[in-house]
Amino acid sequence: MAQAVEGQTQALIELLRGHERLLVLSHSNPDPDSLASAVGLRLLAERKAEIPSEFGFTGRIMRAENREMVRSCEIEMTPMDELDISEFDCIALVDTQPGFGHTHLPEGRRIDIVVDHHLPPENPVEFSAPEFNDIRTFVGATSSMVAGYLMDAGVEIPQNVATALIYGIRTDTADLSRNVSPLDEKCYDHLIHLADRQALSKITCPDLSPDYFRTLREALTNTRIYNDVILCSLGKIGAPEMVAEVADLLLRLEGNQTVFCGGLVGTTYYISVRTELERDAYYLIRGAFGGEGSYGGHGRIAGGSVALPDEDERTLNRLERRLERNILKTMGVDGVTVKCFGGLRE
């Protein structure tokens, strides 16, 4: 929908009041915006509809910042394989939509509520239209949409929820520097007075393990630059969050505009995209995968993964060669001279 519709908040509350138990879901490996959106929607259900809820998740919580956010904001969540879906008569999706490859939905169940700011999937799956469907692509963060419901409903937002919501807005808008709408600014101004600023500081700069720095050293050795496009292969790594960490760092390299960073954890290959271009990162990662794997993104950030049949080095090398060809074709830089941090080529 092009803009917020008057009465949305009340319509959502009335829908929630007509049910007995809510299950909130997001995409796999939830990020700060999805974590905060889930927390905020649960608060709305509790305070205005008086119904209990659970936040079910798949994958894992990646990045040290995200794990610290879960701890500091006391975010309660349960792995999906530990939940009995039949116990819930209302299912909500936040920060994602049916049809996205990185989103796993309960089979045979209707989705009642969708709240998201991403572009709809190009090839949507067949599913019954949700009763409440709020898609606002002009808003920078789903956290802003959920915070807007809470503010509109007059809900007193606890400190931990305010802290989560403001961090969700900050991460998806790069501290209000990109993809920002008036709603993002309004919610940020409201939440900053309620948030725990010491917790925000701790979330933003968490402690890092020695493995982080070892992987970072390897990353710089295995980074190649094609004009203003950076490709980084981390090889086999212990934790998928390092892929996004390194992508964020490399985007700061002077004179470069787009980063593709990948690494193998077990038999799953993860890739993160960061860009300063006007092109939406979703289309960049879609081009990189070339029909393989699952992925998602919005604005200048995207991520995805592809499952491999084994951990063999040759299997990994074949995949990375395919991805590199796809990326260079997508970025229009095929055949240019490559530079390497490791000094192997100039």
C-alpha positions as CSV (number, residue, x, y, z in Angstrom):
1,M,0.0,0.0,0.0
2,A,1.3,3.5,-0.8
3,Q,0.6,5.1,2.5
4,A,-0.6,4.3,6.0
5,V,-4.4,4.0,6.1
6,E,-6.3,5.8,8.8
7,G,-7.6,3.3,11.4
8,Q,-4.9,0.7,10.8
9,T,-3.9,0.4,14.4
10,Q,-7.5,-0.1,15.6
11,A,-8.2,-2.6,12.9
12,L,-5.1,-4.6,14.0
13,I,-6.2,-4.4,17.7
14,E,-9.7,-5.6,16.8
15,L,-8.3,-8.5,14.8
16,L,-6.1,-9.5,17.8
17,R,-9.0,-9.3,20.2
18,G,-10.8,-11.8,18.1
19,H,-8.2,-14.5,18.8
20,E,-6.9,-16.4,21.9
21,R,-3.2,-16.9,21.2
22,L,-0.7,-15.2,18.9
23,L,2.4,-16.6,17.2
24,V,4.8,-14.0,15.8
25,L,7.3,-15.1,13.1
26,S,9.9,-13.5,11.0
27,H,12.6,-14.6,8.6
28,S,15.4,-17.1,9.4
29,N,18.3,-15.8,11.4
30,P,16.4,-12.7,12.6
31,D,18.1,-9.3,12.5
32,P,17.6,-6.3,14.8
33,D,14.6,-4.9,12.9
34,S,12.8,-8.3,12.9
35,L,13.6,-8.9,16.6
36,A,12.4,-5.5,17.6
37,S,9.2,-5.7,15.5
38,A,8.3,-9.1,17.0
39,V,8.8,-7.7,20.6
40,G,6.7,-4.6,19.8
41,L,3.8,-6.6,18.2
42,R,3.7,-8.9,21.2
43,L,3.5,-5.9,23.5
44,L,0.6,-4.5,21.5
45,A,-1.2,-7.9,21.7
46,E,-0.7,-8.1,25.5
47,R,-1.6,-4.5,26.4
48,K,-4.5,-3.8,24.0
49,A,-5.9,-7.3,23.2
50,E,-5.0,-9.1,26.4
51,I,-3.9,-12.3,24.5
52,P,-0.7,-14.3,25.2
53,S,1.9,-14.7,22.5
54,E,5.1,-16.4,21.5
55,F,8.0,-15.3,19.2
56,G,9.0,-18.4,17.2
57,F,12.3,-18.3,15.2
58,T,14.3,-20.5,12.8
59,G,18.0,-20.4,12.3
60,R,20.2,-18.6,14.8
61,I,20.9,-15.2,16.2
62,M,23.9,-13.9,14.3
63,R,26.4,-11.2,15.0
64,A,27.7,-10.2,18.4
65,E,25.5,-7.1,18.3
66,N,22.3,-9.1,17.8
67,R,23.1,-11.5,20.6
68,E,23.8,-8.6,22.9
69,M,20.5,-7.1,21.9
70,V,18.7,-10.2,22.8
71,R,20.4,-10.2,26.2
72,S,20.1,-6.5,27.0
73,C,16.5,-6.2,25.8
74,E,15.5,-9.4,27.5
75,I,13.9,-10.7,24.2
76,E,12.1,-14.0,24.8
77,M,12.0,-16.3,21.8
78,T,11.5,-20.0,21.1
79,P,12.8,-22.2,18.3
80,M,10.0,-23.3,16.0
81,D,10.7,-27.0,16.4
82,E,9.9,-26.6,20.1
83,L,6.4,-25.0,19.5
84,D,3.1,-26.8,18.8
85,I,1.6,-24.7,16.0
86,S,-1.9,-26.1,16.7
87,E,-1.9,-24.1,20.0
88,F,-2.0,-20.8,18.1
89,D,-5.1,-19.4,16.4
90,C,-3.4,-16.3,15.0
91,I,-0.1,-16.1,13.1
92,A,1.7,-12.8,12.3
93,L,4.7,-12.2,10.1
94,V,6.9,-9.2,10.8
95,D,9.8,-7.8,8.6
96,T,9.1,-10.4,5.9
97,Q,6.3,-11.7,3.7
98,P,5.1,-15.1,2.4
99,G,7.2,-16.1,-0.7
100,F,10.6,-14.8,0.5
101,G,13.1,-17.6,0.2
102,H,14.5,-17.0,3.7
103,T,11.1,-17.3,5.4
104,H,9.7,-20.7,6.5
105,L,6.0,-20.8,7.2
106,P,4.0,-23.5,9.0
107,E,2.5,-25.8,6.5
108,G,-1.3,-25.6,6.0
109,R,-1.7,-22.6,8.2
110,R,-3.1,-19.2,7.1
111,I,-1.1,-16.1,7.9
112,D,-3.4,-13.6,9.6
113,I,-1.1,-10.6,9.9
114,V,1.7,-9.3,7.8
115,V,3.7,-6.1,8.8
116,D,6.7,-5.3,6.6
117,H,8.6,-2.6,4.7
118,H,10.2,-4.8,2.0
119,L,9.3,-5.0,-1.7
120,P,6.9,-7.9,-2.2
121,P,8.4,-11.1,-3.7
122,E,8.5,-11.0,-7.5
123,N,7.0,-14.5,-7.7
124,P,4.6,-14.7,-4.8
125,V,3.5,-18.1,-3.5
126,E,-0.1,-19.1,-3.5
127,F,-1.6,-18.2,-0.1
128,S,-4.7,-16.8,1.4
129,A,-4.5,-13.1,1.7
130,P,-3.9,-12.1,5.4
131,E,-6.8,-10.3,7.1
132,F,-4.3,-7.5,8.1
133,N,-1.7,-6.7,5.4
134,D,0.4,-3.6,6.1
135,I,3.3,-3.3,3.5
136,R,4.9,0.1,3.4
137,T,8.0,0.1,1.2
138,F,8.7,3.8,1.8
139,V,9.3,3.2,5.5
140,G,12.9,2.6,6.5
141,A,12.2,0.0,9.2
142,T,9.4,-2.4,10.2
143,S,10.3,-1.4,13.8
144,S,9.0,2.1,13.0
145,M,5.7,0.7,11.8
146,V,5.2,-1.4,15.0
147,A,6.3,1.5,17.1
148,G,3.7,3.6,15.3
149,Y,1.0,1.2,16.3
150,L,2.1,1.4,19.9
151,M,2.2,5.2,19.9
152,D,-1.1,5.5,18.1
153,A,-2.7,3.1,20.7
154,G,-1.3,5.0,23.6
155,V,0.7,2.0,24.9
156,E,3.3,2.9,27.5
157,I,6.5,1.4,26.0
158,P,8.8,-0.3,28.6
159,Q,12.5,0.6,28.5
160,N,13.7,-2.7,27.1
161,V,11.1,-2.6,24.2
162,A,11.9,1.0,23.4
163,T,15.6,0.1,23.3
164,A,15.0,-2.8,20.9
165,L,12.8,-0.7,18.6
166,I,15.2,2.2,18.4
167,Y,18.1,-0.2,17.6
168,G,15.9,-1.8,15.0
169,I,15.3,1.6,13.4
170,R,19.0,2.5,13.6
171,T,20.3,-0.6,11.9
172,D,17.9,-0.5,9.0
173,T,18.3,3.2,8.4
174,A,22.0,3.5,9.2
175,D,21.2,5.9,12.0
176,L,18.6,7.7,10.0
177,S,20.9,8.3,7.0
178,R,19.2,6.2,4.4
179,N,15.7,5.0,3.4
180,V,14.2,7.4,6.0
181,S,10.5,8.3,6.2
182,P,8.8,10.9,8.5
183,L,7.5,7.9,10.5
184,D,11.0,6.7,11.2
185,E,12.0,10.1,12.4
186,K,8.9,10.5,14.5
187,C,9.3,7.1,16.2
188,Y,13.0,7.6,16.8
189,D,12.4,11.0,18.5
190,H,9.8,9.4,20.7
191,L,11.8,6.2,21.6
192,I,15.1,7.9,22.3
193,H,13.7,9.4,25.5
194,L,12.5,6.0,26.7
195,A,15.4,3.8,25.7
196,D,18.3,2.6,27.9
197,R,21.3,4.5,26.4
198,Q,23.9,2.4,28.3
199,A,22.3,-0.7,26.8
200,L,22.3,0.8,23.3
201,S,26.0,1.6,23.7
202,K,26.7,-2.0,24.8
203,I,24.7,-3.5,21.9
204,T,26.5,-1.3,19.4
205,C,30.0,-2.2,20.7
206,P,29.8,-5.7,22.1
207,D,32.9,-7.8,23.1
208,L,34.4,-9.7,20.3
209,S,36.1,-13.1,20.4
210,P,39.7,-13.9,19.3
211,D,38.2,-15.9,16.4
212,Y,36.7,-12.6,15.1
213,F,40.1,-11.1,14.6
214,R,41.6,-14.3,13.2
215,T,38.9,-14.4,10.6
216,L,39.3,-10.7,9.9
217,R,43.0,-11.3,9.1
218,E,42.1,-14.1,6.6
219,A,39.4,-11.9,5.1
220,L,41.8,-9.1,4.2
221,T,44.1,-11.7,2.6
222,N,41.3,-13.1,0.5
223,T,39.7,-9.8,-0.7
224,R,39.6,-8.9,-4.4
225,I,38.7,-5.5,-5.9
226,Y,37.1,-5.1,-9.4
227,N,36.8,-1.4,-10.1
228,D,34.4,-0.3,-7.2
229,V,33.2,-3.8,-6.4
230,I,34.7,-5.8,-3.6
231,L,34.6,-9.6,-3.4
232,C,35.7,-11.4,-0.2
233,S,35.8,-15.1,0.4
234,L,36.2,-16.2,4.0
235,G,36.4,-19.9,3.1
236,K,35.3,-22.2,5.9
237,I,34.4,-20.3,9.1
238,G,33.0,-21.2,12.5
239,A,30.2,-18.7,12.6
240,P,28.0,-17.2,9.8
241,E,27.8,-13.7,11.5
242,M,31.4,-13.0,10.4
243,V,30.1,-12.7,6.8
244,A,28.0,-9.7,7.6
245,E,30.6,-8.3,10.0
246,V,33.3,-8.3,7.3
247,A,30.9,-7.0,4.6
248,D,30.2,-4.0,6.8
249,L,33.8,-3.3,7.4
250,L,34.9,-3.6,3.8
251,L,32.2,-1.1,2.6
252,R,34.2,1.5,4.4
253,L,37.1,1.0,2.0
254,E,37.7,4.3,0.2
255,G,36.6,4.4,-3.4
256,N,34.4,1.3,-3.3
257,Q,30.7,1.1,-3.5
258,T,29.5,-2.5,-3.3
259,V,30.7,-5.5,-1.2
260,F,29.9,-9.2,-1.7
261,C,31.2,-11.3,1.2
262,G,30.7,-15.1,1.6
263,G,31.8,-17.9,3.9
264,L,31.0,-21.6,4.5
265,V,29.6,-22.9,7.8
266,G,29.2,-26.6,7.8
267,T,27.5,-27.3,4.5
268,T,25.7,-23.9,4.3
269,Y,27.3,-21.0,2.3
270,Y,26.3,-17.5,3.5
271,I,26.7,-14.3,1.6
272,S,26.1,-10.7,2.6
273,V,25.8,-7.7,0.3
274,R,26.4,-4.1,1.2
275,T,26.1,-1.2,-1.3
276,E,26.2,2.5,-1.6
277,L,24.6,2.4,-5.1
278,E,21.1,3.6,-5.8
279,R,20.2,0.0,-6.9
280,D,18.3,-2.0,-4.3
281,A,20.6,-4.7,-2.6
282,Y,17.8,-7.2,-3.1
283,Y,18.4,-7.3,-6.9
284,L,22.1,-7.5,-6.4
285,I,22.0,-10.6,-4.2
286,R,19.4,-12.1,-6.5
287,G,21.8,-11.7,-9.4
288,A,24.6,-13.1,-7.3
289,F,22.8,-16.3,-6.6
290,G,21.5,-16.8,-10.1
291,G,18.6,-19.0,-9.1
292,E,20.3,-20.8,-6.2
293,G,19.7,-20.6,-2.5
294,S,17.4,-18.3,-0.5
295,Y,17.9,-14.6,0.1
296,G,16.3,-11.3,1.0
297,G,17.2,-7.6,1.4
298,H,16.1,-4.0,1.2
299,G,17.8,-0.8,0.4
300,R,21.5,-1.1,0.8
301,I,21.7,-4.4,2.8
302,A,21.0,-8.0,1.7
303,G,21.9,-11.5,2.7
304,G,21.2,-15.1,1.8
305,S,22.5,-18.7,1.9
306,V,22.8,-21.8,-0.2
307,A,23.0,-25.4,1.0
308,L,25.9,-27.5,-0.4
309,P,25.9,-31.3,-0.6
310,D,29.2,-31.6,1.4
311,E,32.0,-29.6,2.9
312,D,34.6,-30.6,0.2
313,E,36.9,-27.9,-0.9
314,R,36.2,-28.5,-4.5
315,T,32.5,-28.1,-4.0
316,L,33.1,-24.8,-2.3
317,N,35.4,-23.6,-5.0
318,R,32.9,-24.5,-7.7
319,L,30.2,-22.6,-6.0
320,E,32.4,-19.5,-5.4
321,R,33.4,-19.5,-9.1
322,R,29.7,-19.5,-10.1
323,L,28.9,-16.8,-7.7
324,E,31.8,-14.6,-8.9
325,R,30.7,-15.0,-12.5
326,N,27.2,-14.0,-11.5
327,I,28.3,-11.1,-9.5
328,L,30.6,-9.6,-12.1
329,K,27.8,-10.0,-14.7
330,T,25.3,-8.4,-12.4
331,M,27.6,-5.5,-11.6
332,G,28.7,-5.0,-15.2
333,V,32.4,-5.3,-14.4
334,D,33.3,-8.6,-16.1
335,G,36.9,-8.6,-17.5
336,V,38.4,-5.8,-15.5
337,T,41.7,-5.9,-13.8
338,V,41.6,-7.2,-10.2
339,K,43.5,-5.9,-7.2
340,C,44.1,-8.0,-4.1
341,F,44.9,-7.0,-0.5
342,G,47.2,-10.0,-0.2
343,G,49.6,-8.6,-2.7
344,L,49.1,-11.5,-5.1
345,R,47.9,-9.4,-8.0
346,E,47.8,-5.8,-8.9
